[in-house]
Amino acid sequence: MNLFTDFECRIKSVLEELEIVREKRADVDFTRVGVEPPRDSSHGDVATNAAMVLAKPLGTNPRALAELIVEKLRQDPEVAEVTVAGPGFINVRLSVGYWQKVLADIIRKATAFGRSELGAGRKVNVEYVSANPTGPMHVGHCRGAVVGDALANLLAFTGYEVTKEYYINDAGSQVDVLARSAFLRYREALGENVGEIPPGLYPGDYLVPVGKALAGEFGSSLRLMPEEKWLPIVKDITIDAMMAMIRADLDALNVHHDIFFSERTLHANGGAPIRTAINDLTFKGHVYKGVLPPPKGQLPEDWEDREQTLFRSTEVGDDIDRPLIKSDGSYTYFAADVAYFKDKFDRGFSEMIYILGADHGGYVKRLEAVCRAISDGNSKLTVLLCQLVKLFRNGEPVKMSKRSGDFVTLREVVDEVGRDPVRFMMLYRKSSEPLDFDFAKVTEQSKDNPVFYVQYAHARCMSVFRQAGEAFPGLEIDKLDLASAVEGKISDPHELQLLAKLAEYPRVVEAAALAHEPHRIAFYLYDLASAFHAHWNKGKDQPDLRFVNDKDRELSIARLGLVFAVASVLKSGLAITGTAAPDEMR
């Protein structure tokens, strides 16, 4: 039950009954009518702007319209109190019986509470990470991996058909550099003294095992071949080794993709998929032959002062037209991006989401232009940019990794602090804002460590069930009808305050999905944990508020229902973030 949706429907039904509305129904738009928690909880449980947004089209003033709405709402048996505030806002306080119905619904649905059909089965492709297969994942990839994975989980939870995808950039010049770097390690494995790694090659130790594997499989035979012979052999083996390492790194972070799409497939058969995509754009009038003026500042690699085949991207929202085919007949990098988008569109996705690093901001307009041109405006494209992550240890910047050569690897971070702190903290700030990650702070056991505080709340819930088992020997909690037990029992204002926070969950979930902001789930979980811990602490000073009272079995069982609801919502939200809900904290 989404109580905000429920009361929005009730308020709209009330509006339909008003004579002033019936007279002008054709001119009245209810879409702006909203129901939300009031800014100050002391004002009520839900608030609506109905009178404020409808007064003008109805030819009246907000206060007068609000009074008409309030008169009708007072007839609702599940409304305890309703008042008009300020110029016409309406605040509603719900009956205790209604709150008990909400709690019973949460208990029955358990971790499915908050699920919705918002997405209506629409197919969404979420592409994230997509790091070049030239080495281990670094901490910058980590944030995009977590944001993309959590967003995909969130969209699936709200009724979308989600595909998690990784685009393997295995067709560019960087993989030739990778193969040459691995070949150097191969020579080293054969016993050669290769000295310092030359500039321009990848210096990390992660290629040492690849070199040894090549030596074990081929002996010295590769050394006797010309580069044009050994390069494709070494390239294939090294890319496979790098992707195995990347998959293992992602697995350590609890990130799993449905599809790994190879860029090289776009260049197969002479680049047939790219040629097909360009032909499609040409048929639609988006391609022409021309010369681009030199861009301001540093010239990009694919700029030429010659006639090229160009995408007329300025007509679909881009800043400049983009080259597709160079003057020598070869395809540009951007041409592969066009073909890749077309491949996704042809697979039936109604929405494509790209999770990119902040340094890819220049890609946004060109990708949006491709989307409009390829789909004729029938597909939605969203690009989310993840800002940088800065690593600290007790406030001091963390030095670079020896294994990678020039950065801190994702695996090193996960191995040191654990998967859950990494995932949760990567979401505990909006992805468009920079993030400071301190190894010491994310492992301390305190309220200042959000992931500990939230997981501790779930562990505390589980401890309540253990306490109940000790207080009432023979109590089989898993066989109790907790949903029925709460009726007529959960009524204390402190309990209802905690329940109100639980009831916000469906609204938060849908808003987070619509905004593509999974960090909202992490924020909500912290607020819920805070409300639960606060109620727990009240029980220390007021024994009548404790969840387990060995003198009152029925009340204790009812309160176990409230605890079960808290645990269920915490577990549900933690699952969306990809974080565990532990039964105990050690």
JOZI-V898910 format. One record per backbone hydrogen bond with DSSP energy under -0.5 kcal/mol. NH is the residue of the N-H (numbers start at 0). CO is the residue of the C=O. E is the energy in kcal/mol with one decimal. If there is no record, write none. Layout:
# JOZI-V898910
nh co e
NH CO E
NH CO E
This chain:
# JOZI-V898910
nh co e
2 0 -0.9
5 1 -2.7
6 2 -2.6
7 3 -1.6
8 4 -2.1
9 5 -1.9
10 6 -2.5
11 7 -2.2
12 8 -2.0
13 9 -2.2
14 10 -2.4
15 11 -2.1
16 12 -1.0
16 13 -0.8
17 13 -0.8
17 14 -1.1
20 17 -0.6
21 17 -2.4
22 18 -2.0
23 19 -0.6
23 20 -0.7
24 21 -0.8
26 23 -1.9
27 24 -1.3
28 26 -0.5
29 27 -0.6
31 28 -0.6
32 29 -1.9
35 46 -2.3
40 38 -0.6
42 39 -2.3
43 40 -0.9
44 91 -2.8
45 91 -2.1
46 35 -2.8
47 89 -2.2
48 33 -1.2
52 48 -2.1
53 49 -1.5
54 50 -1.5
57 53 -1.5
58 54 -0.6
58 55 -1.5
59 54 -2.4
64 60 -2.2
65 61 -2.8
66 62 -2.0
67 63 -1.5
68 64 -2.1
69 65 -2.8
70 66 -2.1
71 67 -1.3
72 68 -2.5
73 69 -2.1
74 71 -1.5
75 72 -2.0
76 74 -0.5
78 75 -1.9
79 77 -0.6
79 92 -2.3
80 92 -1.9
82 90 -2.5
84 88 -3.4
87 84 -1.8
88 84 -1.9
89 47 -1.9
90 82 -2.6
90 88 -0.5
91 45 -3.3
92 80 -3.7
93 91 -0.5
94 77 -2.0
98 94 -1.9
99 95 -2.2
100 96 -1.7
101 97 -2.2
102 98 -2.5
103 99 -2.5
104 100 -2.1
105 101 -2.1
106 102 -2.4
107 103 -2.4
108 104 -2.2
109 105 -2.3
111 108 -2.5
112 109 -1.8
114 111 -2.1
115 156 -1.4
118 157 -3.2
119 116 -0.9
120 158 -3.1
121 118 -2.4
123 160 -2.9
124 350 -2.5
125 123 -0.6
125 162 -2.8
126 124 -0.7
126 352 -3.1
127 125 -0.6
127 164 -1.9
129 127 -1.6
133 131 -2.4
138 407 -1.9
140 137 -0.8
141 137 -1.4
142 138 -1.2
143 139 -1.1
144 140 -2.5
145 141 -2.3
146 142 -2.8
147 143 -2.6
148 144 -2.2
149 145 -2.8
150 146 -2.4
151 147 -2.3
152 148 -2.2
153 149 -2.5
154 150 -2.7
155 151 -2.2
156 152 -2.0
157 153 -1.0
158 155 -1.3
159 154 -2.4
160 121 -2.5
161 159 -0.9
162 123 -2.4
164 125 -2.7
164 162 -0.6
165 258 -2.4
167 165 -0.7
167 260 -3.4
168 166 -0.8
169 167 -2.1
174 171 -1.2
175 171 -0.6
176 172 -1.9
177 173 -2.0
178 174 -2.3
179 175 -2.3
180 176 -2.1
181 177 -2.5
182 178 -2.3
183 179 -1.6
184 180 -1.5
185 181 -2.0
186 182 -2.4
187 183 -2.0
188 184 -2.2
189 185 -1.4
190 187 -1.6
191 186 -2.1
193 191 -1.0
200 197 -1.7
202 200 -0.5
204 401 -0.6
204 402 -1.1
205 402 -1.0
206 203 -1.2
207 204 -2.0
210 206 -2.3
211 207 -2.1
212 208 -2.3
213 209 -2.4
214 210 -2.2
215 211 -2.4
216 212 -2.0
217 213 -2.9
218 214 -1.8
220 217 -2.0
223 219 -0.7
223 220 -0.9
224 221 -1.4
228 225 -1.8
229 225 -2.0
230 226 -2.9
232 228 -0.7
233 229 -2.9
234 230 -2.8
235 231 -2.1
236 232 -2.0
237 233 -2.6
238 234 -2.7
239 235 -2.2
240 236 -2.0
241 237 -2.8
242 238 -2.8
243 239 -2.0
244 240 -1.9
245 241 -2.7
246 242 -2.8
247 243 -1.9
248 244 -2.4
249 245 -2.7
250 246 -2.5
251 247 -1.9
252 248 -0.9
252 249 -0.5
253 250 -1.6
254 249 -2.8
255 253 -0.5
257 163 -2.1
258 163 -2.0
260 165 -3.1
260 258 -0.6
261 259 -0.6
262 167 -2.4
264 261 -1.2
265 262 -1.6
266 262 -0.6
266 263 -0.8
267 264 -0.7
269 266 -0.6
270 266 -0.8
270 267 -0.6
271 267 -1.9
273 265 -1.0
274 270 -2.7
275 271 -2.6
276 272 -1.9
277 273 -2.4
278 274 -2.5
279 275 -2.0
280 276 -2.1
281 277 -2.6
282 278 -2.6
283 279 -1.3
284 281 -1.6
285 280 -2.9
287 309 -2.1
289 307 -2.4
302 299 -1.4
305 303 -0.6
307 289 -3.0
308 324 -2.1
309 287 -3.5
309 307 -0.7
310 321 -3.8
311 285 -3.9
311 309 -0.5
312 310 -2.8
314 311 -1.2
315 312 -1.6
316 313 -0.9
317 312 -2.3
321 310 -1.6
323 308 -3.4
324 308 -1.6
325 329 -3.0
328 325 -1.9
331 323 -2.3
335 331 -1.0
335 332 -0.6
336 332 -1.4
337 333 -2.1
338 334 -2.2
339 335 -2.5
340 336 -2.2
341 337 -2.4
342 338 -2.2
343 339 -2.0
344 340 -2.7
345 341 -2.8
346 342 -1.1
347 344 -1.7
348 343 -1.4
349 122 -1.8
350 122 -1.4
351 379 -2.7
352 124 -3.3
353 381 -2.8
354 126 -2.5
355 353 -0.7
355 383 -2.7
357 385 -1.9
359 356 -2.3
360 357 -1.2
362 359 -2.1
363 360 -1.2
365 361 -0.5
366 362 -2.4
367 363 -2.4
368 364 -2.2
369 365 -2.1
370 366 -2.4
371 367 -2.2
372 368 -2.3
373 369 -3.2
374 370 -2.3
375 371 -0.9
376 370 -0.6
376 371 -0.6
377 374 -1.4
379 349 -2.4
381 351 -2.5
383 353 -3.0
383 381 -0.5
384 382 -0.5
385 355 -2.9
385 383 -0.5
386 384 -0.6
386 430 -2.8
389 434 -2.8
391 436 -2.8
392 395 -2.7
395 392 -1.5
397 390 -1.9
400 406 -0.6
404 400 -1.3
409 136 -3.0
410 136 -0.5
412 408 -1.4
413 409 -2.5
414 410 -2.9
415 411 -1.4
416 412 -2.3
417 413 -2.4
421 417 -1.4
422 418 -2.7
423 419 -2.7
424 420 -2.2
425 421 -1.8
426 422 -0.7
426 423 -1.0
427 424 -0.6
432 429 -2.3
434 387 -2.3
436 389 -3.3
436 434 -0.5
437 435 -0.6
438 391 -2.8
438 436 -0.6
441 437 -2.1
442 439 -0.9
443 439 -0.7
443 440 -0.6
445 443 -1.2
448 445 -1.7
449 447 -0.8
452 448 -2.5
453 449 -2.4
454 450 -2.4
455 451 -2.9
456 452 -1.2
457 453 -1.5
458 454 -2.4
459 455 -2.5
460 456 -1.9
461 457 -2.0
462 458 -1.9
463 459 -1.6
464 460 -1.3
465 461 -1.6
466 462 -2.4
467 463 -2.4
468 464 -1.8
469 465 -1.6
470 466 -2.5
471 467 -2.4
474 471 -2.1
476 474 -1.0
478 475 -1.8
479 476 -1.5
481 479 -1.4
484 480 -1.8
485 481 -1.3
486 483 -1.0
488 485 -1.9
489 485 -1.9
490 488 -1.0
495 491 -2.5
496 492 -1.7
497 493 -1.7
498 494 -2.5
499 495 -2.2
500 496 -1.3
501 497 -1.8
502 498 -2.4
503 499 -0.7
503 500 -0.8
504 501 -1.7
507 503 -2.4
508 504 -2.8
509 505 -2.3
510 506 -2.3
511 507 -2.6
512 508 -2.2
513 509 -2.6
514 510 -2.0
515 511 -0.8
515 512 -0.5
516 511 -2.5
519 516 -1.8
520 517 -1.2
521 517 -1.0
522 518 -2.3
523 519 -2.4
524 520 -2.6
525 521 -1.9
526 522 -2.0
527 523 -2.9
528 524 -2.7
529 525 -2.4
530 526 -2.2
531 527 -2.5
532 528 -3.0
533 529 -2.2
534 530 -2.0
535 531 -2.5
536 532 -2.5
537 533 -1.6
538 534 -1.4
539 535 -0.7
539 536 -0.7
540 536 -0.9
540 537 -0.5
541 537 -2.7
542 540 -0.5
544 541 -2.6
545 542 -1.4
548 546 -0.5
551 548 -2.3
555 551 -2.0
556 552 -2.4
557 553 -2.2
558 554 -2.4
559 555 -1.7
560 556 -1.3
561 557 -1.2
562 558 -2.3
563 559 -2.9
564 560 -2.0
565 561 -2.1
566 562 -2.8
567 563 -2.4
568 564 -2.2
569 565 -2.5
570 566 -2.6
571 567 -2.4
572 568 -2.7
573 569 -2.6
574 570 -2.0
575 571 -1.6
576 572 -1.9
577 573 -0.8
577 574 -0.5
578 573 -3.2
581 579 -0.6
